[in-house]
């Protein structure tokens, strides 16, 4: 229960409605997309969908 620099963390349960969330992935202009990047973005999309199921994820992460 500590960060890489040794700081302590605390777990808090969120009980209120969650706000809208907009996520994106920014890359350098000359970055070439590859399978690893596609898997990473897919994992981000699925995690966001699980956490923010009421957020319009498809607009933020078009397939």
Secondary structure, DSSP 8 states (H G I E B T S, - for coil): -B-TTS-B-------S------------TT----HHHHHHHHHHHHHHHHH-TTS-HHHHS--
